[in-house]
Amino acid sequence: MKCKLSDICDYAKGKVLVASLTKNNYISTENMLPNRCGIVTATSLPTVEYTHSYCCNDVLVSNIRPYFKKIWYAESDGGCSNDVLVFRAKEGVSSKYLYYVLADDAFFNYSNVTAKGTKMPRGDKSAIMDYVIEKHSLSEQQKIAELLSAFDKKIVNNNAIIDNLQQQIQALYDSWFKRYEPFSTNGFVQTELGEIPSGWSVCDIYSIASVIYGAPFASPLFNTEKKGMPIVRIRDLKEQCLDTYTTEDHPKGYLLQLGDIVVGMDGEFRPYIWGNDAAWLNQRVCVFNNRRPNGKAFLYCTLKPLLWFIEETEAATTVIHIGKKDFDGFRLALPPQKVLDSFDSLTDDMYWQIVHNQLQNRRLASLRDTLLPKLMSGEIDVSDVEI
């Protein structure tokens, strides 16, 4: 049996004082992440007196460019911009089930097809409520939500482990290579970088890494039907979602590998640890390959200050564009090999645990997204499932 989206939810229409909000509970399209990856903290609050409100267990969906698949299940009360739709489950409907109804690719595809506008398409609120879904009993809704939530809970747990490992590595790096705490008794020498421990040297980034740049791929070969090999663009780095493919076999292209440290050369500069399948590296994206067999954690942490260096030396005031000249000018304090080896022995396992947790999250998300439409359509029957 079929029903419309309007049969299971309504648009929430409340208002809230902006003065009562913080950056932690204000949601706009800017701080919603694409590909169902939730939210980050807002950078600012609106200047109006009132804005739309949302409540805990509501489902928030960005109504601009639906193909970005920005969605979040509210874990608290707050406020949001006019370009965010707030869906509230009706009585007798599981709010978590509603979230998965709206997280389905089928919903985003429908919203995109019925959207208005070309340059900045917006979902048609009336058409959205006409979206047709399979009707499920409350018991079936709860089972579907519980099955899919198991994947999300594991992903959240993995992310917590990743964050903890990154903090441990960074804390150790800061202690050794920023504050030089274990080496304070060795004495210091004055250099262009200031005082560094005796026996260390000042070198450029090429002393510890080689830089490989992405190649240009022909635009007509880009496709979203997953034909050929995926291509990694700057926009793909943060969430590592591979949705652009090419059948071109570029002779000068670089195939990004698991555990590589990859950097986008336009916009917000930062290093990313690649935790996904192999993919072609597109132009304006580069990889820093460690010159030592181990030591990726050291290289990853060393690249972070390069952001500050570039921001201080780059003339651009809006979007930063970096290139080889920026890398050429970067200097770092390089410790003796035995110090690097000791740091590697403490951090290599943590680094690769981060990589494999990221990869596991990609696998879990892929399996969840494969099951989701089958559960929603009734292709997989949950009526006899015991949870």
Buried (B, 14 or more C-beta within 10 A) or exposed (E): EEEEBBEBBEEBEBEBEBEEBEEEBBBBBBBBBBBBBBBEEBEEBBEEEBBBBBBEBBBBBBBBBBBBBBBBBBEEBBBBBEBBBBBBBEEEBBBBBBBBBBBBEBBBEBBBEBBEEEEEBBBBEEBBBEBEBBBBEEEBBBBBBBBBBEBBEBBEEBBEEBEEBBEBBBEBBEEBBEEBEEBEEEEBEEEEEEEBBEEBEBEBBEEBBEBBBBBEBEEEBBBEEEEBBBBBBBBBBBBBBBBBBBEBEBEEBBEBEBBBBBBBBBBEBEBBBBBBBBBBBBBBBBBBBBEBEBBBBBBBBBBEEBBEBBEEEBEEEEEBBBEEEBBEEBBBBBBEEEBBEBBBEEBBEBBBBBBBBBBBBBEBBEEBBEBBBEBBEBEBEBEEEEE
